Amino acid sequence: MRAGALHRRPAFDDPWLDDLSASIWSKPEFSMVPIDLEAVPGGPYAGPRLDEQGLRVVFCGIPSDYGTAFLLYLIERRVNLVAAVCSTRWQRTHPKPDLVARIAGHLGRPVEVTANANAEPFVRSLRAYRPDVVVMASFDQILSADTLAVPTRAWLNIHPSLLPRHRGPEPIYWTIVNGDAEAGITIHQTVPRIDAGPILAQRRLPVSDDDNAGTLSKRLVAEGLPALGETLARLDVGDVQVVPPDLERGSYEPPVRQTELDWDQPLEHIDRLVRAGHPDQPPYFTYRGRRRYVYAMRRVGPRSGERPGVLGPGRDGEMPAAVRDAVVAVRWQPVGHTHAVRPLAKQQFP
């Protein structure tokens, strides 16, 4: 991947959107939880008008780095964005202002807010926009056949794995935990079964030994943006080639719950858990009756008879511990992210 792909130059000609895009792409890691951004537009939208003749596009997403980056890409391409859909389900577990709604409002585009995207009133409203395509990135609701039938061309989902491998809500986590050599991002048609629809585009990239979920997410988004653009262009001219996924050769993993470290495991396994959990779902250990959430770990030396577990209070922000085959220095914080700690029924990320 070209290094420049991870440092996108703003192309909106709108000060607020340029600053927003720059702030997202300056991050070393992307998060799947909603962005905590207080900045609001200082004036009306100043960029070029969006297309009003091309494919009628509706965007569905929650305002994570992942989801927001795809919405900004659609705006950068000046697509005919006729509406944005926001979910209120995540707000019970991550109460923050909805950046997706703020962006759409800045553009003067309608915003639909729903706690149940399958409810008849919402489906009726969505149908009134006459969408050709719905683009979904980091949305937390499972959709019914009636909802998915609304767009005339396709309901697209952008899933950060090499489907059909790692179907389910948190594929990047499982990609790292399982030690996959390759990761990917897939644009597929959404069907009522989770991440099981025909594949329209897919990009691959290697997983490095120092990748965490955040760095891998950012690299996957950088690959997924042009894949989305190419897919929309093919849909516009009716030149779409789909690949049915072989679900028998794939995998499905459930939502991730808070994971307690078992020190009597090899360093390689524990390292994967730490990297997979950063930045959104760090594993934890208990010391002196309190949980400590691990965000980094380094090998100090070989284990020489130490009992697996924490070896002492440590200093300089690190705590020594023994695992099955090494002594390590652990960096921790007292509070972990609440992502997926209290998921609602049928709530999915991304």
SULFENUR-V101600 format. One record per residue. N is the residue number from 1. RES is the residue in one small letter. PHI is phi as a letter, one per 30 degrees, with the letter a starting at -180 (NA if undefined). OMEGA is omega in radians with two decimals (none if undefined). Layout:
((N,RES,PHI,OMEGA) (N,RES,PHI,OMEGA))
This chain:
((1,m,NA,3.08) (2,r,d,-3.12) (3,a,e,-3.11) (4,g,d,-3.14) (5,a,d,-3.12) (6,l,c,3.13) (7,h,b,-3.03) (8,r,d,3.07) (9,r,d,3.14) (10,p,e,-3.10) (11,a,b,-3.05) (12,f,c,-3.03) (13,d,h,3.08) (14,d,b,-3.01) (15,p,e,-3.07) (16,w,d,3.12) (17,l,d,3.08) (18,d,d,3.14) (19,d,d,3.14) (20,l,d,3.13) (21,s,d,3.14) (22,a,d,-3.12) (23,s,d,3.12) (24,i,d,-3.05) (25,w,d,3.04) (26,s,d,-3.14) (27,k,d,3.07) (28,p,d,-3.09) (29,e,b,3.05) (30,f,c,3.11) (31,s,c,3.06) (32,m,c,3.09) (33,v,c,-3.09) (34,p,e,-3.13) (35,i,d,3.07) (36,d,c,-3.05) (37,l,b,-3.13) (38,e,c,-3.07) (39,a,d,3.10) (40,v,b,-3.13) (41,p,e,3.11) (42,g,c,-3.13) (43,g,a,-3.14) (44,p,d,3.12) (45,y,e,-3.04) (46,a,c,-3.07) (47,g,d,3.11) (48,p,d,3.12) (49,r,d,3.04) (50,l,d,3.11) (51,d,d,3.08) (52,e,b,-3.12) (53,q,c,-3.06) (54,g,d,3.11) (55,l,e,3.09) (56,r,d,-2.98) (57,v,c,2.96) (58,v,c,3.10) (59,f,c,3.05) (60,c,b,3.10) (61,g,a,2.95) (62,i,c,-2.95) (63,p,d,2.97) (64,s,d,3.01) (65,d,e,-3.11) (66,y,d,-3.09) (67,g,d,-3.11) (68,t,d,-3.14) (69,a,d,3.13) (70,f,d,3.07) (71,l,d,3.12) (72,l,d,3.11) (73,y,d,3.10) (74,l,d,3.12) (75,i,d,3.11) (76,e,e,3.11) (77,r,d,3.11) (78,r,h,3.14) (79,v,d,3.12) (80,n,d,-3.12) (81,l,d,-3.05) (82,v,c,3.11) (83,a,a,3.01) (84,a,b,-3.13) (85,v,c,3.12) (86,c,c,3.08) (87,s,c,3.05) (88,t,c,-3.08) (89,r,d,-3.12) (90,w,d,-3.04) (91,q,d,3.07) (92,r,d,3.13) (93,t,c,-3.13) (94,h,b,-3.02) (95,p,d,3.09) (96,k,b,3.03) (97,p,e,-3.08) (98,d,d,-3.10) (99,l,d,3.09) (100,v,e,3.12) (101,a,d,-3.13) (102,r,d,3.13) (103,i,d,-3.14) (104,a,d,3.11) (105,g,d,3.11) (106,h,d,3.13) (107,l,d,-3.08) (108,g,i,3.14) (109,r,c,-3.09) (110,p,d,3.10) (111,v,b,3.03) (112,e,c,-3.11) (113,v,c,-3.08) (114,t,b,2.98) (115,a,c,-3.13) (116,n,b,-3.09) (117,a,d,3.10) (118,n,c,-3.14) (119,a,d,-3.06) (120,e,e,3.11) (121,p,d,3.12) (122,f,d,3.14) (123,v,e,3.11) (124,r,d,3.11) (125,s,d,3.14) (126,l,d,-3.14) (127,r,d,-3.11) (128,a,d,3.09) (129,y,d,3.13) (130,r,h,-3.08) (131,p,d,2.95) (132,d,d,-3.09) (133,v,b,2.92) (134,v,c,3.09) (135,v,c,-3.09) (136,m,c,3.11) (137,a,b,3.12) (138,s,i,3.10) (139,f,c,-2.94) (140,d,c,3.13) (141,q,b,3.06) (142,i,d,-2.95) (143,l,c,-3.14) (144,s,d,3.13) (145,a,d,3.14) (146,d,d,3.11) (147,t,d,-3.09) (148,l,d,-3.12) (149,a,d,-3.04) (150,v,d,-3.10) (151,p,d,-3.07) (152,t,d,-3.11) (153,r,c,-3.06) (154,a,a,2.92) (155,w,c,-3.04) (156,l,c,2.98) (157,n,c,3.13) (158,i,c,-2.97) (159,h,c,-3.04) (160,p,d,2.99) (161,s,a,3.05) (162,l,d,3.13) (163,l,e,0.19) (164,p,d,3.07) (165,r,d,3.10) (166,h,h,2.89) (167,r,d,3.14) (168,g,j,-2.90) (169,p,d,-3.03) (170,e,b,-3.01) (171,p,d,-3.11) (172,i,d,3.08) (173,y,e,-3.06) (174,w,d,3.06) (175,t,e,-3.12) (176,i,d,-3.13) (177,v,e,-3.12) (178,n,d,3.10) (179,g,i,-3.13) (180,d,d,3.07) (181,a,d,-3.12) (182,e,b,2.98) (183,a,b,3.13) (184,g,a,3.07) (185,i,b,-2.98) (186,t,b,2.96) (187,i,c,-3.10) (188,h,b,3.04) (189,q,d,-3.11) (190,t,d,3.08) (191,v,b,-3.09) (192,p,d,3.08) (193,r,d,-2.97) (194,i,d,3.02) (195,d,h,-3.05) (196,a,c,-3.05) (197,g,d,3.13) (198,p,e,-3.08) (199,i,c,3.11) (200,l,c,3.13) (201,a,a,-3.14) (202,q,a,3.09) (203,r,b,-3.12) (204,r,c,2.98) (205,l,a,-3.13) (206,p,d,3.04) (207,v,c,-3.14) (208,s,d,-3.10) (209,d,d,3.13) (210,d,c,3.07) (211,d,d,2.87) (212,n,c,-3.08) (213,a,d,-3.11) (214,g,d,3.13) (215,t,d,3.13) (216,l,d,3.10) (217,s,e,-3.13) (218,k,d,-3.14) (219,r,d,3.13) (220,l,d,3.11) (221,v,d,3.13) (222,a,e,3.06) (223,e,d,-3.05) (224,g,d,-3.11) (225,l,d,3.11) (226,p,d,3.09) (227,a,d,3.09) (228,l,d,3.13) (229,g,e,3.13) (230,e,d,3.14) (231,t,d,3.12) (232,l,d,3.12) (233,a,d,3.12) (234,r,d,3.10) (235,l,d,-3.10) (236,d,d,-3.11) (237,v,c,3.10) (238,g,i,-3.13) (239,d,c,-3.05) (240,v,c,3.05) (241,q,c,-3.09) (242,v,c,3.11) (243,v,c,3.10) (244,p,d,-3.13) (245,p,d,3.05) (246,d,d,-3.03) (247,l,d,3.12) (248,e,d,3.14) (249,r,c,-3.13) (250,g,c,3.14) (251,s,a,3.05) (252,y,b,3.08) (253,e,b,-3.07) (254,p,d,3.03) (255,p,e,-3.13) (256,v,d,3.01) (257,r,c,3.10) (258,q,e,-3.01) (259,t,c,3.07) (260,e,c,-3.13) (261,l,d,2.96) (262,d,c,-3.05) (263,w,d,-3.13) (264,d,d,3.08) (265,q,b,3.12) (266,p,d,3.13) (267,l,e,-3.12) (268,e,e,-3.14) (269,h,d,-3.11) (270,i,d,3.10) (271,d,e,3.11) (272,r,d,3.12) (273,l,d,-3.13) (274,v,d,-3.12) (275,r,d,3.11) (276,a,d,-3.09) (277,g,d,-3.09) (278,h,c,0.22) (279,p,c,-2.90) (280,d,c,-2.98) (281,q,b,-3.07) (282,p,d,3.02) (283,p,d,-3.08) (284,y,b,2.94) (285,f,b,-3.12) (286,t,c,3.14) (287,y,b,-3.11) (288,r,h,3.04) (289,g,i,-3.11) (290,r,b,3.11) (291,r,d,3.01) (292,r,b,-3.09) (293,y,c,-2.99) (294,v,d,3.10) (295,y,c,3.07) (296,a,a,-3.12) (297,m,a,3.05) (298,r,b,3.13) (299,r,d,3.11) (300,v,c,-3.12) (301,g,l,3.14) (302,p,d,3.04) (303,r,d,-3.12) (304,s,b,3.06) (305,g,j,3.12) (306,e,d,3.08) (307,r,d,-3.14) (308,p,e,3.14) (309,g,k,-3.14) (310,v,d,-3.07) (311,l,c,-3.13) (312,g,l,-3.08) (313,p,d,3.10) (314,g,i,3.13) (315,r,a,-3.14) (316,d,h,3.08) (317,g,i,3.13) (318,e,b,3.13) (319,m,b,-3.14) (320,p,d,3.11) (321,a,a,3.07) (322,a,c,3.01) (323,v,c,-3.00) (324,r,e,-3.00) (325,d,b,-3.12) (326,a,a,2.92) (327,v,c,-3.03) (328,v,b,2.99) (329,a,c,-3.01) (330,v,c,2.98) (331,r,c,-3.02) (332,w,b,3.04) (333,q,b,-3.02) (334,p,d,-3.07) (335,v,b,3.06) (336,g,c,3.08) (337,h,d,-3.12) (338,t,c,-3.14) (339,h,e,3.07) (340,a,i,3.06) (341,v,d,3.14) (342,r,b,-3.12) (343,p,d,3.05) (344,l,d,3.12) (345,a,e,3.11) (346,k,i,3.10) (347,q,d,-3.08) (348,q,b,3.01) (349,f,b,-0.18) (350,p,d,none))
